[in-house]
Amino acid sequence: MRRGFIIALLLLSNSLIASAEQIDSNTVREWLGRVTAAGKHLNYEGTFIYRHGNEMEAVKIIHKADAQGEHERMISLTGSAREIIRNNKVVTCILPDSKSVVVDNHTPGTQLPSFPSELEQLDAYYDFTFEGYERVASREARRVVIKPQDRFRYGYRLWIDDAFELLLRSELLDPEGNAVEQIMFTDIKLHETLDNDLLKPSISGREFTWVTDDEATHNEPMPVDPNWRVQKTPDGFMLAHHNMHNLPDSNLPVEHLVYTDGLAWVSVYIEKLGKDADTLKGATSMGAVNAYGRVMGQYQVTAVGEVPAMTVELLSSSVIHTK
């Protein structure tokens, strides 16, 4: 009986290996292209664990999609109390500990990673591999790996719901293959519809201090200096955005350049230094996010992104002004 059981396990293992070998990188990219759409268009509620650096959080999420767009509520279950309510691009963050409410039109509403719908252009910089099936939150999931072909970007190990293609678990991998950030659902339920009452905050916030993003500032963009650019970037990184805006802790407008390979993103901030201004020189990090700063004449130049430290150092060190 025992021998028969072992033989059955070996046959099952060989079958799974053969199945994994039959799934090529094109199929994996197709799956990933549908992950973001699933996260936007499905109705679901669940709890996920988010680990970054030495910190670990538990978050309850309720997500609804309807004719008006996306609606989401996230409630922190550990650490400082907070709720995040998102209606499309408008994000309201309720912070009971500090008695404040922050309304922002540009803050991301969720920590769950997303991927572009078209991934073919990333073939030159990443390998896409299917590793097999595992269970996450009591659901069958496909485990896939996005492995970078150089050390300038992070990789991913992802678990995709086999039925609905919702992302159930993700690990952000450093160049050595270590997980520097992890997100995993511990339970999740999918619904045809969700009651709008589930998306209402448990705290009214009327007695709190409200900080509202100034839409007029964003509707009237400030002119940029086109002579700022990054001279050296890793292969595949291109300039995606260049704008000028104010940062919360700065009285002066800041030049903002964004570089991406389509999956990884790096922001470069160029700020004119005021009298007795604090400066960042060298490297700093927080979990998977790395930053590198230097002083360039009268300017502070800082590159920051969810990429390896060597990447932000390269971009910050390569900023030039051509005029």
Helices and strands as residue ranges (DSSP letters): H 2-22, H 25-41, E 43-52, E 55-66, E 69-76, E 83-87, E 90-95, G 96-98, E 100-104, G 120-122, E 126-136, E 139-148, E 155-161, E 167-173, E 179-191, G 196-199, E 209-212, H 215-219, E 228-230, E 238-245, E 254-260, E 265-272, E 282-286, E 289-296, E 299-305, H 309-317, E 319-321
